[in-house]
Amino acid sequence: MSAYVLVAEDDVKQAEVIRRYLDREGHSCLVVHDGRAAIDEVRRRLPDLLVLDVMMPLVDGLDVCRVLRRECEVPVLMLTARSTEEDLLLGLDLGADDYMTKPYSPRELMARIRTLLRRTRAATAPPDDPVLRIGALAIDPVRRTVALDGRQVVCTPGEFEILAAMAAEPERVFSRRQLLALTRGFDRYITERTIDVHVLNLRKKIEAVPRRPAYLQTVYGVGYKLMDGTRAR
């Protein structure tokens, strides 16, 4: 299925390579070369995916992600020459859904884009698919929505995948490795600490007291489990 992809990359040659590969796969693509233009274009027309370079003029990619996460749930794939784990975790903490370091293979980039688009598209299952209910939490795998006591909880695609996977098997203990495999798979850039960042962000959104979680509970030395919220550990 074709998608509308916004590419924010200040390197003109790299942006053109990405555009050509997206065109080849049948996607429509718009390229901008600074962070301010990226924000303006997302506000003008919400893309199916934003490919976002970190180092850009006017507004850098991290600030672009920070601004857009307050306004919408556009999936974000970050590109950067920075390769430290701290940079990765900062990007994910700001709401990026995937992360690639430069130099990268255009074919690998396209594979990442395909995976992210598949994961973030609305499911085509029948409309009577049951909503997953865990205590006051309601996770709709068809509409990809989360609600707590009837109030919508805005989640990034990565956060939603973790919550939906755990809600399908409540009280099961998931290791970080299992959650990573279920949500985004393994690659040389992403570590199991990625899951910790998403869990921390989810707790801020669904827990009354994030430091004493009643839903997303830690099983020390193993991983996490999703409970019904009636008691905290």
ZIRA-V152644 format. One line per field, one symbol per residue. ss: DSSP state (a for helix, b for strand, c for the rest). A space follows every 10 residues. Layout:
# ZIRA-V152644
ss: ???
This chain:
# ZIRA-V152644
ss: cccbbbbbcc caaaaaaaaa aaaacccbbb bbcbaaaaaa aaaaccccbb bbbcccbccc aaaaaaaaac cccccbbbbb ccccaaaaaa aaaccccbbb bccccaaaaa aaaaaaaaaa cccccccccc cbbbccbbbb ccccbbbbcc bbbcccaaaa aaaaaaaccc cccbbaaaaa aaaccccccc ccaaaaaaaa aaaaaaccca aacccbbbbc ccbbbbcccc ccc
